[in-house]
């Protein structure tokens, strides 16, 4: 399973939905109904996937795509 799929699967488990219900354009606050503390908790849980979260600025992460890009889980064209 690639990094992107692992992150989306973990996010789905965290908020109690199926991975296919999560779109990259989903905003954490308005679409996924995650407050900043929940987002922080989720991001910290990603360390168990051996992802480096030390350089993430959570104030700049609004969507799933933002998080994937910040973690290097997507190819940048």
Order of alpha helices (4+ residues) and beta strands (2+ residues): alpha-alpha-alpha
